[in-house]
């Protein structure tokens, strides 16, 4: 089955894995880790349809191996092809160098067939779109008023609703 996207990027804290543990510790070392509702179903569905899935995160307490361990504890690691993180790349999602690294390390000609899903309007929607990502989906679980979405941006209130926007 042909893929809809060259790469689908997910933020992890607040998007795939629940936040709220001890802030001074990496999530992998928390006494308990929890998935966000729908995370397992979404990743399993995308993986079954042949999509390449990665993590794109600004996490500064967790390193790439610790992110991998936390995802493993949450039962999600098997679906993830790459982990792109601030501690490894040295740049945040708001910086073009982050997205250049994603493009280069993924072997992509450009970022127009990359989708980004996350819970931060600035870091997961505005910044990726500004740097050439083709689609950005904001997981807006808060109670605040929705933001005006730029072209290429969408909003969902449940992670499972992102599947439809991704063409699945």
BELBELVEN-V745889 format. One record per helix or strand of 3 or more residues. SS is the DSSP state (~ for helix, > for strand). FROM is the first residue (numbers start at 1). TO is the last residue. If there is no record, write none. Layout:
# BELBELVEN-V745889
<<SS:FROM:TO> <SS:FROM:TO>>
This chain:
# BELBELVEN-V745889
<<>:7:10> <~:27:29> <~:39:48> <>:53:57> <~:64:73> <~:77:79> <>:82:85> <~:86:89> <~:96:106> <>:114:118> <~:121:130> <>:135:139> <>:153:156> <~:159:165>>
